[in-house]
Structure formats: C-alpha cells, structure tokens
Amino acid sequence: MNHLRDQTSPYLQQHAANPVEWYPWGPEALEHARAEDKPILLSIGYSACHWCHVMAHESFEDPGVAAVMNRLFVNIKVDREERPDLDQIYQTAHQMLAQRTGGWPLTMFLAPDGTPFFGGTYFPKQARYGLPGFPDLCERVAALWREKRAEIGAQNAEVLKAFGRTLPTRTSQDKELDGVPVEALLDTLRANFDARLGGFGAAPKFPHPTDLELCLRKGETEMAHTTLKRMCEGGIYDQLGGGFCRYSVDAEWMIPHFEKMLYDNGPLLGLLADAWLGTGDALYAKCAAETAGWMMREMQSAEGGYYSSLDADSEHEEGKFYVWSREEVQRLLTDEEYLAFSARYGLDRPPNFENRHWHLYVSKPVDSPVLETARQKLFAAREKRVRPGRDEKVLVPWNALAIRAMAHAGRVFGNEAWIASARRALAFIRTTMWRDGRLAATYKDGRAHLNAYLDDYALLIAALLELLQEEFRGEDLKLTVQLADVLLEQFEDGGDGGFFFTSRDHERLIHRPKPGHDHATPSGNAVAAWVLTRLAALTGDARYARAAERTLELFYPAMRDYPGGFAMMAIALDEHLGQPKTLVLRGRQDAIREWRSELAREFAPDTLVLGIADGTPGLPALLDKPARPGEVNAWLCRGLTCLEPIDDLLQLKELLKERA
C-alpha cells in the first residue's frame, strides 16, 4: 500500500494498492519534492472516469511503469471532485501550455513549488493514437527537468503571470448594468441550437442545464423543450431506471458516456418540473418521477446525504450494465411484449452500440398496454447484473444541487417523499458537515474534512431558499444568513468585487481563481450574485445587495463581449435588473399550506414564495408583516417595495397573471 491508504476518496482508494508510490496532495508530498529536488507528476481524475481507469490498468498497475515513475518523480494523485481548486488551476495550466482544452485523467508535471511546466491528459502505455508511450514520456520529461532548468524556470515565471491575467478586473470604461449580455447570450444559443435534435452544437452533446434554465425563464421555449424532449427519449436517459448520463457521444443523444453524475441529475430534475409547469407534458412528469426515484433509490445514503456518481464501467467494460442483446430481451419477454418493446426502444433496428449490442432509446411512439410490464421485467433482470461502481463520498455542492431540485420538483408535483428526501440530505449536511460556523467539503466513512469552496456555500444557500418555499423554518433562514456571512467574510474580493473560489484561510496555492463561467455545474460567482440578491430582498441587508451588484459589475464586460458560458450569471443579472419578486403569505399555517399548494403549479421560477404562520418569532422586518383579518394575507413585493395585501386567492392569481 502507498500513501493513499488512509484517504476518504474512493478514487484515491482505487489507487492505494498501485505499485506507484502515490501521495495525496499535501505538505508531505510537496516537502519531499523540494528535499529531493524532484519534479512532481500530478495525476487528477475521478472514480467514474472511464479513461482514468484505462490509464490506471495500462500504466499505474504495471510494476515496470511504476518503477520509472517512482525513480523520476514524486507522484501525487488528486480526486478532482474533492479538490476542484487544484483541478481548476491545473486544467487552466494545461490549456496554457498545450493550447487545447484538458480533461481527465489530467497528467501534469510540476516543479517542486507546484508550478506546471508540461502536461497532457491520457497517455497510453505504448505509443498510439498519435501519443507517446507513457514510460518514454516520463523519461523525456525528466531529462528536460535535468537539462533545461533555466528555460523551465523562465517559462514558469510566464505561466504565473498568465494566471494573473485570467482574473477579471474592473476597468474605467465599466458602464451601468443593462440586459445587453442576456440578449447576447440568447443570440449565441440560437446560433448554436440544433433545431431538429435539440442541444447546442455538434457531438459530443452535453445537457447544459443552466442554458436551458435561462431559455425557460426568457421564453425561448423551443430550444428548451426540443432539447429536454430529445434527451428524455434518447439513450442519454436511462429508459429503465431513470436518471441521465453525463453526455452523449453523438448528436442524436443516443449513445451516452455511461457515467451518471449527481450534479447533472439535480438540475435536470428541476428543469423537468419547470418544463412540466409550462406544458403539462406527461413525458416531463414521467422522467421527473423516474429521475427522482433513481436519486432516492441508488444515490441517497442511509445517513441522508446523496452519493456522488455511478461509474461508466462494470466488469471493466463501459456500458455493460446498460446494454442488451436481442436474444436476452426475447428470453425475458412474451412475444407480444417483445413486439411492442422492440419497436419502441429500437431493437427492431441494427445494433447501435459497438455493432453488437442495443442501448435503449425511444425509437418511435408505440401505444401498448404491455410496455410497462416489459420495462419492469428488463429492469428486474438488469438489477441482477454486476453493478457499476458507486462513488459514495458526499459533496456539499452536488448535494445542494440535488436538494434544491428535489425540493422544487416535490413542491411542483406535490410529492412529499421527494421533499422529505431533500430534508434528510440537508439534515445530514447540517449535523455532519457544518461545524463551528464553517462547511467541510467532503464526507465519507464517518469523516468530514477539507475546506469548503465558494460553490459549496453559494449552492447550499440556493437549496435553502428553495426549501424555505416548501415550508418556512426559522432555523433554515438562520443557516442561510450564516452561510451568506461566511461568503462575504471568507470569499469576497473587497477590492475588485466578486468571489474567489477558495477561502482566505485556504492552503496557499500558485493561483487563487475567481471563475465566472458555468461548467458542468453553475458558476459559484453567478450563484452567489443570484442568491445574495434574493437574500437582500428577504432580509433588507444592504451588504448582500452590494456584494451581488459588485459581482455582476465585475463580470459584465466579459458577459457582454463573450457571452457563451455565462447562463447562470445572465439569470442573476436579469433578476437583479428586474429586482427579485417575492410573495409573502401570512396567516394560519393550514390555510397557508393550501394557498402554497395552489400556487406551486402556477408560479414562474423567478418568484420566491414564502408562507409564514402568524406569530413566527425572529423574522426580518421585511417578512414580519402585521396580522390582519382573514385566513391568509399575501404581500406581492418587488425588491423592497410591496403592494397592498390581498386576502383572496382568486384575486391574487389574477394579479400574478397580469404581472407575469
């Protein structure tokens, strides 16, 4: 066993028995590199990553390759999900050095001070795919380190300067905020939209949930609905077990990269609820129910937190758990069931996976009473297969995305089980990962550790604001305010504005990022601007409003000039310009619950609805409305300004339609 044996990360544990003398990132490894004057070989990946497994089997499990690595380098293995700070830094470095985007596994070679001087992604053991063999590459990089030290030092100095230039800065030309970047981004999405198949651009296709959320909010329904429908009918969606895979390798959404990530399924569940609100389409309700069911069945721990991901591979083969042969399906079904099932899910066509298997997708509409029985039979048979590996660590930001989605979808569809699932996950985070006024980033096997990041705080605030709409609890508002105060104290840039990804008391690294773009998850800066705008409207605390505005001002020029990737920031900007809409319901708790249930299926996602029983103590002045006659009184507010209270539900609904 190497130095990874005591790590909580399942990905690091996968490498604990490698003959490579792996270290986790930390003082021991860095000091060892300095003392030995050896370069660092940094390998970053995650447990559900197919090509990470391939490189591990080919090279890291091979004693000969390991001997080369151990002789030449101090070898450090990082789980990008536990250390997104390191992943951001070294993915950016790879892009600078290689002039192309990175990915996983990320393979970087660093000076002992952590500055990168060469890198790539996957390298095969023997030269192929136009790539050098990994042992040969290691020898060449080590020779570079020995023979070109001065040149490497000069390059490293330039790399550090380049990192500094990646930070957004204020300029004297900054203008007053307006909606120009929002329209510019919508224009970009329209230009890249695939009107026939949905999604943006060509293969591979990713879900881009924040882009779709912006489309729904701004009335671009064709882009949102075409994409969601094609995804729900495609192979990126698990037609038997529910839930979405990470991306499709083709433009048709047919064949996915089979890993399933919590961070995709949370936002997509919330989108399905909003899409159903606008259309009543049964397809959205079905996919939402199945996705929520998968999250509860396969991704929620007995302790309450949601696990991180399911592997793409089982039995060392990608997709083996999910694909079928015709003969196997025929054995499981009656002739009538097979006829209907094969027509609907594409088994009456040539194989679509590796020219020998079928991966299920909706090929054509088939209306048959036996279809559901056939699906249940295949699902039961699939449950007996060797399952993909599951990464059972609990991450705060991904849990926050899932909590918000389960609470929102539960409220929209009136499903108490989903809401209870969300509350269980929040209770787990509150009791296990919130200690002494700070969050821990990750939890597994009874151990919560690592400083939490910007995304952890911002996304958890967003989840709490959603749960406050389902049922107002004073302790939830208190936690929301505490998290927001940590955001300002530990992450805000008091000079230029915006929020750094790491806290003030975080380990000192070669760079402190301040990211504004969405990636697989929404930008922490954008979510912070959005939730702080909303929180200012609830509490009246001007600190939150100013921090949100400064963040939007900082990123505005980049949004205006290069709008792609700024969907969450566009949502935050749009809501800031229009001022957040809040509906405060006060009165008897049982009557409030009835009003809230009635309104849940009619509300646009840009309105925050809080039902607060009369007599609730400790409220901010803006929520502490006076008791009035009638079972319920409603105050519709925009920003800090509220209309006269309304005590008639039908009248309120009419007013809301007028102001939609």
C-alpha positions, 0 to 999 in steps of 0.5 A: 500500500502507498500513501493513499491508504488512509484517504476518504476518496474512493478514487484515491482508494482505487489507487492505494494498492498501485505499485506507484508510490502515490501521495495525496496532495499535501505538505508531505508530498510537496516537502519531499519534492523540494528535499529531493529536488524532484519534479512532481507528476500530478495525476487528477481524475475521478472514480467514474472516469472511464479513461482514468481507469484505462490509464490506471490498468495500462500504466499505474498497475504495471510494476515496470511503469511504476518503477520509472515513475517512482525513480523520476518523480514524486507522484501525487494523485488528486480526486478532482471532485474533492479538490476542484481548486487544484483541478481548476488551476491545473486544467487552466495550466494545461490549456496554457501550455498545450493550447487545447482544452484538458480533461481527465485523467489530467497528467501534469508535471510540476516543479517542486513549488507546484508550478506546471511546466508540461502536461497532457491528459491520457497517455497510453502505455505504448505509443498510439493514437498519435501519443507517446508511450507513457514510460518514454514520456516520463523519461523525456520529461525528466531529462528536460527537468535535468537539462533545461532548468533555466528555460523551465524556470523562465517559462514558469515565471510566464505561466504565473503571470498568465494566471494573473491575467485570467482574473477579471478586473474592473476597468474605467470604461465599466458602464451601468448594468443593462440586459445587453449580455442576456440578449447576447447570450440568447443570440449565441444559443440560437446560433448554436441550437440544433433545431431538429435534435435539440442541444447546442452544437455538434457531438459530443452533446452535453445537457447544459442545464443552466442554458436551458434554465435561462431559455425557460425563464426568457421564453425561448421555449423551443430550444428548451423543450426540443432539447429536454424532449430529445434527451428524455427519449434518447439513450442519454436517459436511462429508459429503465431506471431513470436518471441521465448520463453525463453526455452523449457521444453523438448528436442524436443523444443516443449513445451516452458516456455511461457515467451518471453524475449527481450534479447533472441529475439535480438540475435536470430534475428541476428543469423537468418540473419547470418544463412540466409547469409550462406544458403539462407534458406527461413525458416531463412528469414521467422522467421527473418521477423516474429521475427522482426515484433513481436519486432516492433509490441508488444515490441517497445514503442511509445517513441522508446525504446523496452519493456522488456518481455511478461509474461508466464501467462494470466488469471493466467494460463501459456500458455493460450494465446498460446494454442488451442483446436481442436474444436476452430481451426475447428470453425475458419477454412474451412475444407480444411484449417483445413486439411492442418493446422492440419497436419502441426502444429500437431493437427492431433496428441494427445494433447501435452500440459497438455493432453488437449490442442495443442501448435503449432509446425511444425509437418511435411512439408505440401505444401498448398496454404491455410496455410497462410490464416489459420495462419492469421485467428488463429492469428486474433482470438488469438489477441482477447484473454486476453493478457499476461502481458507486462513488459514495463520498458526499459533496456539499455542492452536488448535494445542494444541487440535488436538494434544491431540485428535489425540493422544487420538483416535490413542491411542483408535483406535490410529492412529499417523499421527494421533499422529505428526501431533500430534508434528510440530505440537508439534515445530514449536511447540517449535523455532519458537515457544518461545524463551528460556523464553517462547511467541510467539503467532503464526507465519507466513512464517518469523516468530514474534512477539507475546506469548503469552496465558494460553490459549496456555500453559494449552492447550499444557500440556493437549496435553502431558499428553495426549501424555505418555499416548501415550508418556512423554518426559522432555523433554515433562514438562520443557516442561510444568513450564516452561510451568506456571512461566511461568503462575504467574510471568507470569499469576497474580493473587497477590492475588485468585487466578486468571489474567489473560489477558495477561502482566505484561510485556504492552503496557499496555492500558485493561483487563487481563481475567481471563475465566472463561467458555468461548467458542468455545474453553475458558476459559484460567482453567478450563484452567489450574485443570484442568491445574495440578491434574493437574500437582500430582498428577504432580509433588507441587508444592504451588504448582500445587495452590494456584494451581488451588484459588485459581482455582476459589475465585475463580470459584465464586460466579459458577459457582454463581449463573450457571452457563451458560458455565462447562463447562470450569471445572465439569470442573476443579472436579469433578476437583479435588473428586474429586482427579485419578486417575492410573495409573502403569505401570512396567516394560519399555517393550514390555510397557508399550506393550501394557498402554497399548494395552489400556487406551486403549479402556477408560479414562474421560477423567478418568484420566491414564495414564502408562507409564514404562520402568524406569530413566527418569532425572529423574522426580518422586518421585511417578512414580519408583516402585521396580522390582519383579518382573514385566513391568509394575507399575501404581500406581492413585493418587488425588491423592497417595495410591496403592494397592498395585501390581498386576502383572496386567492382568486384575486391574487392569481389574477394579479400574478397573471397580469404581472407575469 
